[in-house]
Amino acid sequence: MRLLLIPALATVLSACTWVHMAPGPPAGCEKRGEVEVSVKHSVAFIERNALKVRDELETLARNEAPGLQADTIHPLDEPRAGSQRFAAWRCAR
């Protein structure tokens, strides 16, 4: 039982919730780059819930941000066919 809890806990803690989502380019921050993430947007020609897809894209982008030494991201465009681009920033907090 204890061995099953360890992977579950690691999965929950792996989401980078400390990476902030900004509505636009944040002032006083250094741009670290851009990330493009994608998820499955349809299953057997049936479109998935757009809000769920957007949420998953944001989570993936937050998880990519630390690789660029970024602590803030903002979307560069709207999700399209399960893909979205984000700008990554490092802000002095």
Helices and strands as residue ranges (DSSP letters): H 2-13, E 20-21, E 29-38, E 42-43, E 46-47, H 50-64, G 65-68, E 72-75, E 83-91
